[in-house]
Amino acid sequence: MLKDLVAFGRQLFALARKSQEHEADIKELREDLKDVRVKFDELAFEVKQLALELRHQRAEAEKDREILMLRLENALLKHDRALPPGPSES
């Protein structure tokens, strides 16, 4: 009977120790999770910033293409309205 009581006491002590270890592990995991969440939020912010910058660059590139097309059209119109060359001297 005493042997059973001692074995039960050891098991109880081992369970209490494991419970404390698990609580410490859980606490550590929660801290890690907080760090991961902070890093994830920072990463999400950076991705949003990059997306915004990409949209801005696309809009600027579209404006630049439009300006180049207008310049080309203007140059062609000026070329078409130029005076014909004078009579050739032969």
C-alpha positions in Angstrom: 0.0 0.0 0.0 2.8 2.4 0.9 4.5 1.4 -2.3 1.4 2.4 -4.3 1.2 5.7 -2.4 4.8 6.5 -3.1 4.4 5.6 -6.8 1.3 7.8 -7.0 3.2 10.6 -5.3 6.0 10.3 -7.9 3.5 10.3 -10.7 1.8 13.3 -9.3 5.1 15.1 -8.9 6.1 14.2 -12.4 2.8 15.4 -13.8 3.2 18.7 -11.8 6.7 19.2 -13.2 5.5 18.4 -16.8 2.6 20.8 -16.3 5.0 23.6 -15.3 7.3 22.8 -18.3 4.3 22.9 -20.6 3.1 26.2 -19.1 6.6 27.6 -19.7 6.6 26.3 -23.3 3.2 27.8 -23.9 4.4 31.1 -22.5 7.4 31.0 -24.8 5.3 30.1 -27.8 2.9 33.0 -27.1 5.9 35.4 -27.0 7.1 33.9 -30.3 3.6 34.3 -31.8 3.6 37.9 -30.8 6.9 38.5 -32.5 5.6 36.7 -35.6 2.5 38.8 -35.7 4.5 42.0 -35.4 6.8 40.9 -38.2 3.8 39.8 -40.3 2.2 43.2 -39.8 5.5 44.9 -40.9 5.7 42.7 -43.9 2.1 43.3 -44.8 2.7 47.1 -44.6 5.8 46.8 -46.8 3.8 44.8 -49.4 1.1 47.4 -49.4 3.7 50.1 -49.9 5.3 48.2 -52.8 1.9 47.7 -54.4 1.2 51.4 -54.1 4.6 52.3 -55.5 4.0 49.9 -58.4 0.7 51.4 -59.2 2.3 54.9 -59.1 5.1 53.8 -61.4 2.6 52.2 -63.9 0.6 55.4 -64.0 3.8 57.4 -64.5 4.9 55.1 -67.3 1.5 55.4 -69.0 1.8 59.2 -68.8 5.3 59.1 -70.2 4.1 56.9 -73.1 1.3 59.3 -73.8 3.7 62.3 -73.8 6.0 60.5 -76.2 3.1 59.6 -78.5 2.0 63.3 -78.5 5.5 64.5 -79.2 5.8 62.0 -82.1 2.4 63.1 -83.5 3.5 66.7 -83.1 6.8 66.1 -84.9 5.0 64.3 -87.8 2.4 67.1 -88.1 5.2 69.7 -88.2 7.1 67.6 -90.8 4.0 67.4 -93.0 3.4 71.2 -92.9 7.0 72.0 -93.7 7.6 74.0 -96.9 8.5 71.9 -99.9 12.2 72.1 -100.8 13.1 74.8 -103.2 13.8 74.2 -106.9 17.0 72.3 -107.4 19.9 74.0 -109.1 21.0 71.9 -111.9 
